[in-house]
Amino acid sequence: MAPKIKRRDFLLLRADSDRSATELSCQHLLMKYLDAQMEGTAADLFARLERELARVRHLRLIDTEWLAREDFKKDLERVLDEFRQRGGQVVAQ
């Protein structure tokens, strides 16, 4: 039997073989964010996202209509701003 992956353990979806580009579903991240808020671990969730983004140069955001929640959008924008400052590129769809 294959081990189960916890929902919060999976944030980024690798989009290319050299791992320099990836995509992030805002819908999936929001669901993880809501779980993390209930558990008091939202800061840990975004810290993990920052670490995962350190390995890529290009990020494609999908399901961006899920950014309507202001607290979520603010926390994500902080992470994305730091990603851009390191030279990362973000494309929203």
PEMOZI-V511311 format. One record per residue. N is the residue number from 1. RES is the residue in three letters. SS is DSSP state (h for helix, s for strand, l for the rest). PHI is phi in degrees with one decimal (999 if undefined). PSI is psi in radians with two decimals (NA if undefined). Layout:
N:RES:SS:PHI:PSI / N:RES:SS:PHI:PSI
This chain:
1:MET:l:999:2.29 / 2:ALA:l:-73.6:2.51 / 3:PRO:l:-67.5:2.55 / 4:LYS:l:-80.6:2.51 / 5:ILE:l:-99.9:2.22 / 6:LYS:l:-69.3:2.52 / 7:ARG:h:-56.5:-0.72 / 8:ARG:h:-74.4:-0.24 / 9:ASP:h:-77.7:-0.09 / 10:PHE:l:-127.5:1.90 / 11:LEU:l:-109.8:-0.92 / 12:LEU:l:-99.5:2.52 / 13:LEU:s:-105.4:2.05 / 14:ARG:s:-68.1:2.28 / 15:ALA:l:-106.5:-0.31 / 16:ASP:l:-139.9:2.88 / 17:SER:l:-71.5:-0.48 / 18:ASP:l:-89.2:0.03 / 19:ARG:l:64.6:0.33 / 20:SER:l:-88.0:-0.23 / 21:ALA:s:-127.1:2.57 / 22:THR:s:-153.2:2.95 / 23:GLU:s:-127.3:2.72 / 24:LEU:s:-134.0:2.16 / 25:SER:s:-85.2:2.07 / 26:CYS:h:-65.3:-0.55 / 27:GLN:h:-63.3:-0.87 / 28:HIS:h:-64.8:-0.70 / 29:LEU:h:-66.0:-0.67 / 30:LEU:h:-62.3:-0.72 / 31:MET:h:-61.9:-0.73 / 32:LYS:h:-66.0:-0.66 / 33:TYR:h:-63.0:-0.80 / 34:LEU:h:-62.5:-0.73 / 35:ASP:h:-60.9:-0.80 / 36:ALA:h:-65.3:-0.63 / 37:GLN:h:-61.4:-0.75 / 38:MET:h:-64.4:-0.53 / 39:GLU:h:-94.9:-0.07 / 40:GLY:l:74.5:0.46 / 41:THR:l:-121.4:0.42 / 42:ALA:h:-61.3:-0.69 / 43:ALA:h:-62.1:-0.68 / 44:ASP:h:-64.8:-0.67 / 45:LEU:h:-60.9:-0.82 / 46:PHE:h:-72.6:-0.53 / 47:ALA:h:-65.0:-0.69 / 48:ARG:h:-65.3:-0.73 / 49:LEU:h:-59.7:-0.75 / 50:GLU:h:-58.3:-0.77 / 51:ARG:h:-63.3:-0.73 / 52:GLU:h:-67.0:-0.64 / 53:LEU:h:-70.8:-0.34 / 54:ALA:l:-63.9:-0.32 / 55:ARG:l:-92.7:-0.06 / 56:VAL:l:-126.7:2.87 / 57:ARG:l:-114.8:-0.44 / 58:HIS:s:-126.4:2.25 / 59:LEU:s:-124.0:2.27 / 60:ARG:s:-110.8:2.06 / 61:LEU:s:-87.1:2.25 / 62:ILE:s:-119.3:2.84 / 63:ASP:l:59.0:0.74 / 64:THR:h:-68.9:-0.21 / 65:GLU:h:-63.5:-0.28 / 66:TRP:h:-80.1:0.03 / 67:LEU:h:-86.3:0.20 / 68:ALA:h:-66.8:-0.44 / 69:ARG:l:-77.1:2.03 / 70:GLU:h:-62.5:-0.77 / 71:ASP:h:-64.3:-0.69 / 72:PHE:h:-65.2:-0.83 / 73:LYS:h:-61.0:-0.72 / 74:LYS:h:-62.1:-0.81 / 75:ASP:h:-65.2:-0.71 / 76:LEU:h:-67.3:-0.73 / 77:GLU:h:-60.5:-0.64 / 78:ARG:h:-60.3:-0.77 / 79:VAL:h:-66.1:-0.75 / 80:LEU:h:-67.0:-0.63 / 81:ASP:h:-62.0:-0.74 / 82:GLU:h:-65.4:-0.68 / 83:PHE:h:-60.8:-0.79 / 84:ARG:h:-64.6:-0.68 / 85:GLN:h:-62.8:-0.47 / 86:ARG:l:-85.1:0.06 / 87:GLY:l:100.1:0.05 / 88:GLY:l:-73.5:2.66 / 89:GLN:s:-115.2:2.36 / 90:VAL:s:-119.2:2.29 / 91:VAL:s:-122.8:2.24 / 92:ALA:s:-102.9:2.43 / 93:GLN:l:-124.1:NA
